[in-house]
Amino acid sequence: MKDYLKDIFSRTETWVFLLCLAVIHGASFHVIDIVNATEGNDTVSYLGLFNFDFNQYSVRKYRIIVPFAARLVHTIFGGVFTKLAPDSFPGDFAVGMSFLVVNNLIMALFGVFVFRFISNYCSWILASLVGLLSMLTCRWTAVIAGLPLVDSLYLLVLAMVLVGLKEKNKKLLIISIFLGPWAKESFIFIAPIIFFYAPIKKVKQVLFFAISGALVFSARYYIDTISGTDVAGTMQENFSHFGSIWYSLKRLFSFHGVYEVFSVTGFWILLVIPVLIKKVFLKSVKKFEPFVLWYIVSVLFQAILSTDIARMLFMLTPVFAALWAVFLEQITPKNFKEKLNFSPRSI
């Protein structure tokens, strides 16, 4: 047992996970303490799924993994959470904490994969940690980790896809193929990137996607049956998102839209200035493969399909994190980097 624990705590990913968990928890707890989850459309749906009530908005009712995991946590620790509840908490503290525990753990794991993705482009560990920090300090990190939402699982899948493609890791990509559709239906816009860039034979991929789709649609059919929902109507609701593209574009190219984009990047965007001054922008960007560009295009498309643009653009944070790390590595004087001569362990 001692050797097992020693092995775990000798790994870089363990310490990155603990760092992410420590940073995420405080901010996310503050979010659940000030936000009433019963007032949001998304959160109300997932609270309903938590209670095994499938009569929810058809676009969200199939995302059951996070709500069911929160229910399991509540079953085990709900009594303890209830006794710890602050008097001023808006809502059911035990339920809020159950979602927070699940989402904190998933987001911390997401952070591990973000760091791993960054480390593939940046050899200086200090810059990699700064890149990771850009994700951890984004306000949407605390929101997603704190509220009864399911974005955390989708983000984890996306980070696994990016790492899988970069490292040509077949196992990660296969897991993503099977887990992605359960996280969010919009995984369908990520699937083509996997299909064309994954180091897996196309015939095998078709088989994996077919099995994954069969499992998901079987579950959807079962959920529709027990909730008395028309299957055709559900599909129509999903396609109705295309009707919001014009509204999203108008919103994006407005003052509020600029603010929403800025809320994802924050002042990290200022790193572009010294990079341009030193004329290393193209050198930095060229480090990224074509699949990263297509990933960005896919996320932008998903964002304009949604009316919650900023939360959707948060999916770009793994790429931003890697970009900021590369920028920092390029503009930092060599003698300064030698003074802080850290090298990342292999993950």
Secondary structure, 3 states (H helix, E strand, C coil): CHHHHHHHCCCHHHHHHHHHHHHHHHHHHHHHHHCCHHHCHHHHHHHHHHCCCCCCCCCCCCCCHHHHHHHHHHHHHHHHHHHHCCCCCCCCHHHHHHHHHHHHHHHHHHHHHHHHHHHCCCCCHHHHHHHHHHHHCCHHHHHHHHCCCCHHHHHHHHHHHHHHHHHCCHHHHHHHHHHHHHHCHHHHHCHHHHHHHCCCCHHHHHHHHHHHHHHHHHHHHHHHHHHCCCHHHHHHHHHHHHHHHHHHHHHHCCHHHHHHHHHHHHHHHHHHHHHHHCCCHHHHHCCCCHHHHHHHHHHHHHHHHCCCHHHHHHHHHHHHHHHHHHHHHHHCCHHHHHHCCCCCCCC
